[in-house]
Amino acid sequence: MPKVLIISDTHGLTDEVMEVKNRHSDVDAMIHCGDSELSYGSKELEGFHYAKGNCDFEPEMENDQVFTVGDITFLVTHGHLFQVKSTLMPLSYRAEEAGAQIACFGHSHIAGAEKVKDTLFINPGSARLPRDREEPTYAILEWEDLDHVRLQYYHVNGQKIDGLYMETAVAAKN
């Protein structure tokens, strides 16, 4: 069963990022949706599919990345270049262009997920400065097949957040 760790907006945290990585060392991929404020080559970011945030200034960082885990294609971006604080439309166009079934983003610091047409949008919230809730969050996505995709949010300390859970299906790639 593939499993993906998704985190964002850690804004200088180092110990906490390493703790989350170590806690979930069994994942198949790790995503950081930007604003780590760490250097590109830092040990904390090692192994992450990373998207450059508006508070990241390393020239090696990319604004978005597209990659596949198992049978699901992901788009990872920070979101500031796609107006995610007001609409998902520009990001949905980019996801469609990239052939991504799942679009992961940050920037708003608000944890949540929404399925629009055939795309699942995931914002893991902020591990440092959450908005709309007290708990600093990250998420784990896992699936048995495309009809059984589960998204669970966690407090940075590792505790599941019961109210932040989603089960859905994603469309097969075109």
C-alpha positions, 0 to 999 in steps of 0.5 A: 500500500503506497504511502506519502507524507505531505508537509508545508510551511515549516518556516525554519523548523529543523528538529520537528521536520526531522522528527516527522521524517523519522516517525514516518520512515516507511513512506514511499515519498515525502512532499514539502510544499514550500516555505521551509526557509532552509537551504536546498541542501539541508539534511531536513529537506533531503528526500523531499519533493520540494516546491519553492515557497514565497519565503524560500530564496534558494535558486536550485529550488523549483516552483513546482514538481510533478512525479508519480508514486505507484499509479498516482501522479502528483503536482507539488507547488507552494501555491502563491503563484496560483492564487490559492488563497482565493481560488483553486482554478489556476492550480486546477489548470496546472494540475490538468496540464501536468496530468496530475490526479493530486495537487499538493500545496501550502501557502494559506497555512490552512489544513484541508482537502477538496476533490474538484472533478478528477483532482484531489487538492491537499493542503497539509496546513502549517507545521509552524504557524497554523491558521484556522486551527490551533494544531500544527499539522501535516498529512499522510496519504495512502491507498490500496487502489484508486478507489480507496485513497485515505488522507489522515492529518496529524499534529506535528507531535504525531497524534492523529487529528480525528476531525481531519480525515478523508476517504475518496477515489481518484481517477485513473491517468489519461 
